[in-house]
Amino acid sequence: MKTQKIGFIGGGNMATSLISGLIAAGHEPSSIWVSDINSEQLKSLAERLKVNVTASNETAVSEADVVVLAVKPQIMRDVAKQIAPAIQQRKPLVVSIAAGIGERSLSAWLGPDIAIVRCMPNTPALVLTGATALHANDKVGAEQRSMAENILRAVGIALWVKDEKELDAVTAVSGSGPAYYFLLMESMEKAAAELGLTEETARLLVLQTALGAAKIALESSETPELLRKRVTSPGGTTQRAIETFQQGGFEALVSKALHAARDRSVEMSNQPEFN
């Protein structure tokens, strides 16, 4: 994998995180190409990460064994059609990290014979703790699957799904998921201030508690339900808070929210500009 040439079409935050993770994992910067319309961003990437940069998408494709499409979904069709001739000539593995753009659309724009992996990373990838789900079309071979997985594992965990439709559920759970936790943190900070804590104290307590809870859950073989019960003493303060959550329909609201996010992901993928 470390000898494979990787071309990034788009040099934004997610691409930068992937590149940083790859280099930290031992990938040679000289084997990485990045194209972007932002000359300042390219200059920064070249100076900080020592990668090859170009304003030409075609150049990045022509140098690559793997092409990572890291542009906004709204412009994906135009970009894909622009690089299609170079993709057809080079026949690289194409990895798309654009939400809502299905493999059928990518194949229509790039060519039906192109190996495509579609994936859904989330924003914690920016700090190398991402959670990504991947799906490959039937043109992707075993070695190419490994290549795609290694790229995404550079910024966190990477899991394969059998059906592309599962990516809509992934979007609802992990793609949008960080915002749900931020909302809970935000609400807890506000409540802590109402209870008399200073803003700084409330923030530090909430953030460290969130980190600790996640760390316990990751390192434990027990389910979140069992972990919750272990820290909920009968008749205590935690039980009173949990009962209040449940009386307010907490579980049903979470389910409703994730279903709504999944449904919106499906709607977006069916929009004309994404097809």
C-alpha positions as CSV (number, residue, x, y, z in Angstrom):
1,M,0.0,0.0,0.0
2,K,2.8,2.4,0.8
3,T,4.1,2.2,-2.7
4,Q,0.7,2.9,-4.3
5,K,0.2,6.4,-5.9
6,I,-2.8,8.2,-4.6
7,G,-4.5,11.2,-6.3
8,F,-6.9,13.4,-4.3
9,I,-9.4,15.4,-6.3
10,G,-10.1,18.2,-3.8
11,G,-7.8,19.3,-1.0
12,G,-10.3,20.3,1.7
13,N,-10.4,19.3,5.3
14,M,-11.3,15.7,4.8
15,A,-8.8,15.1,2.1
16,T,-6.1,16.8,4.3
17,S,-7.0,14.6,7.2
18,L,-6.7,11.5,5.0
19,I,-3.4,12.6,3.6
20,S,-2.0,13.4,7.1
21,G,-3.2,10.0,8.3
22,L,-1.6,8.2,5.4
23,I,1.7,10.0,5.9
24,A,1.7,9.3,9.6
25,A,1.1,5.6,8.8
26,G,4.3,5.6,6.6
27,H,3.0,6.5,3.1
28,E,5.5,8.4,1.1
29,P,4.4,12.1,0.5
30,S,6.0,11.8,-2.9
31,S,3.5,9.2,-3.9
32,I,0.5,11.5,-3.2
33,W,-1.0,14.0,-5.6
34,V,-3.6,16.6,-4.8
35,S,-5.5,18.8,-7.2
36,D,-7.7,21.8,-6.1
37,I,-8.9,25.1,-7.5
38,N,-7.6,26.9,-4.4
39,S,-3.9,27.8,-5.0
40,E,-3.4,28.8,-1.4
41,Q,-4.6,25.5,-0.2
42,L,-2.3,23.7,-2.6
43,K,0.7,25.8,-1.5
44,S,-0.1,25.0,2.2
45,L,-0.4,21.2,1.5
46,A,2.9,21.3,-0.4
47,E,4.7,23.1,2.3
48,R,3.3,21.3,5.3
49,L,2.9,17.7,4.0
50,K,5.4,17.7,1.1
51,V,3.0,16.2,-1.3
52,N,2.7,16.9,-5.0
53,V,0.1,19.5,-5.9
54,T,-1.5,20.6,-9.2
55,A,-4.4,22.8,-10.4
56,S,-5.2,20.1,-13.0
57,N,-7.5,17.2,-12.0
58,E,-6.4,15.3,-15.0
59,T,-2.8,15.4,-13.9
60,A,-3.6,14.1,-10.5
61,V,-5.6,11.2,-12.1
62,S,-2.8,10.4,-14.6
63,E,-0.4,9.9,-11.7
64,A,-2.6,7.7,-9.5
65,D,-3.3,4.1,-8.9
66,V,-6.1,5.2,-6.5
67,V,-8.2,8.4,-7.1
68,V,-10.0,9.8,-4.1
69,L,-12.9,12.0,-5.0
70,A,-13.1,14.6,-2.2
71,V,-15.2,17.4,-3.7
72,K,-18.6,18.6,-2.7
73,P,-21.5,16.5,-3.9
74,Q,-23.0,19.5,-5.7
75,I,-20.1,19.6,-8.1
76,M,-19.3,15.9,-8.3
77,R,-21.1,15.3,-11.6
78,D,-19.1,18.1,-13.4
79,V,-15.8,17.0,-11.9
80,A,-16.4,13.4,-12.7
81,K,-17.3,14.0,-16.3
82,Q,-14.3,16.3,-16.7
83,I,-11.8,13.6,-15.5
84,A,-13.7,10.7,-17.1
85,P,-11.3,10.5,-20.1
86,A,-8.2,10.4,-17.8
87,I,-10.0,7.8,-15.6
88,Q,-10.7,5.6,-18.7
89,Q,-7.1,5.8,-19.8
90,R,-5.6,5.1,-16.4
91,K,-8.2,2.7,-15.0
92,P,-7.5,3.5,-11.3
93,L,-9.5,2.5,-8.3
94,V,-11.9,5.3,-7.5
95,V,-12.8,6.1,-3.9
96,S,-15.6,8.6,-3.4
97,I,-16.2,10.2,0.0
98,A,-19.1,12.4,-1.3
99,A,-22.4,11.9,0.6
100,G,-25.4,11.2,-1.5
101,I,-23.7,10.3,-4.7
102,G,-24.5,6.6,-5.6
103,E,-22.3,4.2,-7.4
104,R,-24.7,4.1,-10.3
105,S,-24.2,7.8,-10.9
106,L,-20.5,7.6,-10.5
107,S,-20.4,4.7,-13.0
108,A,-22.5,6.7,-15.5
109,W,-20.2,9.6,-15.3
110,L,-16.8,7.8,-15.2
111,G,-17.6,4.7,-17.2
112,P,-19.2,1.3,-16.4
113,D,-15.9,-0.6,-16.2
114,I,-14.4,1.5,-13.4
115,A,-13.7,0.0,-9.9
116,I,-15.5,2.2,-7.4
117,V,-15.6,2.2,-3.7
118,R,-18.1,4.6,-2.1
119,C,-17.6,5.4,1.6
120,M,-19.1,7.6,4.3
121,P,-16.5,9.0,6.7
122,N,-17.5,11.4,9.5
123,T,-15.9,14.5,10.9
124,P,-14.0,12.9,13.8
125,A,-11.7,11.7,10.9
126,L,-10.3,15.3,11.2
127,V,-8.7,14.2,14.5
128,L,-7.9,10.7,13.3
129,T,-10.8,9.1,15.3
130,G,-13.3,8.7,12.4
131,A,-15.8,5.9,11.7
132,T,-16.2,5.0,8.0
133,A,-18.3,2.5,6.2
134,L,-17.4,1.4,2.7
135,H,-19.1,-0.4,-0.2
136,A,-17.5,-1.7,-3.4
137,N,-19.0,-2.2,-6.8
138,D,-18.5,-5.5,-8.5
139,K,-15.5,-4.2,-10.4
140,V,-13.4,-3.9,-7.3
141,G,-10.9,-6.7,-6.6
142,A,-9.5,-8.0,-3.3
143,E,-6.3,-6.0,-3.5
144,Q,-8.3,-2.8,-4.3
145,R,-10.6,-3.4,-1.4
146,S,-7.6,-3.6,0.8
147,M,-6.2,-0.4,-0.7
148,A,-9.4,1.5,0.0
149,E,-9.7,0.2,3.5
150,N,-6.1,1.2,4.3
151,I,-6.7,4.7,3.2
152,L,-9.7,5.1,5.5
153,R,-8.1,3.3,8.3
154,A,-5.5,6.0,8.4
155,V,-8.1,8.2,10.1
156,G,-10.0,5.8,12.3
157,I,-12.0,2.6,11.9
158,A,-13.3,1.3,8.5
159,L,-16.1,-1.2,8.1
160,W,-17.5,-2.8,4.9
161,V,-21.3,-3.0,4.3
162,K,-22.8,-5.6,1.9
163,D,-25.5,-3.4,0.4
164,E,-25.0,0.2,-0.8
165,K,-28.3,1.1,0.7
166,E,-26.8,0.5,4.1
167,L,-24.8,3.7,3.6
168,D,-28.0,5.7,4.2
169,A,-28.3,4.2,7.6
170,V,-24.6,4.7,8.2
171,T,-25.1,8.4,7.3
172,A,-27.8,8.6,10.0
173,V,-25.7,6.8,12.7
174,S,-22.1,7.9,12.3
175,G,-22.1,10.5,9.5
176,S,-24.5,12.8,11.3
177,G,-23.9,11.2,14.7
178,P,-21.2,13.6,16.0
179,A,-23.8,16.5,15.9
180,Y,-26.1,14.5,18.1
181,Y,-23.4,14.2,20.8
182,F,-22.6,17.9,20.4
183,L,-26.2,18.7,21.0
184,L,-26.3,16.6,24.2
185,M,-23.0,18.3,25.3
186,E,-24.5,21.7,24.5
187,S,-27.7,21.0,26.5
188,M,-25.7,19.6,29.4
189,E,-23.5,22.7,29.5
190,K,-26.5,25.0,29.6
191,A,-28.1,22.9,32.3
192,A,-24.9,22.9,34.3
193,A,-24.8,26.7,34.2
194,E,-28.4,26.8,35.4
195,L,-27.2,24.7,38.4
196,G,-24.6,27.3,39.2
197,L,-21.4,26.1,37.6
198,T,-19.2,28.5,35.7
199,E,-19.1,28.2,31.9
200,E,-15.5,26.9,32.0
201,T,-16.2,24.3,34.7
202,A,-19.3,23.1,33.0
203,R,-17.6,22.7,29.7
204,L,-14.6,20.8,31.0
205,L,-16.8,18.5,33.1
206,V,-19.1,17.7,30.2
207,L,-16.3,17.1,27.7
208,Q,-14.2,14.9,30.0
209,T,-17.3,12.9,31.0
210,A,-18.2,12.3,27.3
211,L,-14.6,11.2,26.6
212,G,-14.6,8.9,29.6
213,A,-17.9,7.3,28.8
214,A,-16.8,6.7,25.2
215,K,-13.5,5.2,26.3
216,I,-15.3,2.8,28.8
217,A,-17.7,1.7,26.1
218,L,-14.9,1.1,23.5
219,E,-12.8,-0.9,25.9
220,S,-15.6,-2.9,27.5
221,S,-17.1,-6.1,26.1
222,E,-20.5,-5.2,27.7
223,T,-23.3,-3.4,25.9
224,P,-24.1,0.3,26.6
225,E,-27.3,-0.9,28.3
226,L,-25.3,-3.0,30.8
227,L,-22.8,-0.2,31.3
228,R,-25.6,2.2,32.0
229,K,-27.2,-0.1,34.6
230,R,-23.8,-0.6,36.3
231,V,-23.5,3.2,37.0
232,T,-27.2,3.6,37.9
233,S,-27.7,2.9,41.6
234,P,-31.3,2.1,42.7
235,G,-32.9,5.2,44.1
236,G,-29.9,7.4,43.4
237,T,-29.3,10.6,41.4
238,T,-28.5,8.8,38.1
239,Q,-31.7,6.7,38.3
240,R,-33.7,9.9,38.8
241,A,-32.1,11.5,35.7
242,I,-32.5,8.4,33.5
243,E,-36.1,8.1,34.5
244,T,-36.6,11.7,33.6
245,F,-35.0,11.1,30.1
246,Q,-37.2,8.1,29.6
247,Q,-40.4,9.8,30.7
248,G,-39.7,12.4,28.1
249,G,-39.6,9.8,25.4
250,F,-35.8,9.8,24.9
251,E,-35.4,6.5,23.2
252,A,-38.3,7.1,20.8
253,L,-37.0,10.5,20.0
254,V,-33.5,9.1,19.1
255,S,-35.1,6.5,16.9
256,K,-37.3,9.1,15.2
257,A,-34.2,11.4,14.6
258,L,-32.1,8.6,13.0
259,H,-35.0,7.5,10.8
260,A,-35.4,11.1,9.7
261,A,-31.7,11.4,8.9
262,R,-31.8,8.1,6.9
263,D,-34.8,9.2,4.9
264,R,-33.1,12.6,4.1
265,S,-30.0,10.7,2.9
266,V,-32.2,8.7,0.5
267,E,-34.0,11.9,-0.7
268,M,-30.6,13.6,-1.4
269,S,-29.3,10.6,-3.4
270,N,-32.4,10.9,-5.6
271,Q,-32.0,14.6,-6.4
272,P,-31.4,15.3,-10.1
273,E,-28.0,17.0,-9.5
274,F,-26.8,13.8,-7.8
275,N,-27.8,11.5,-10.7
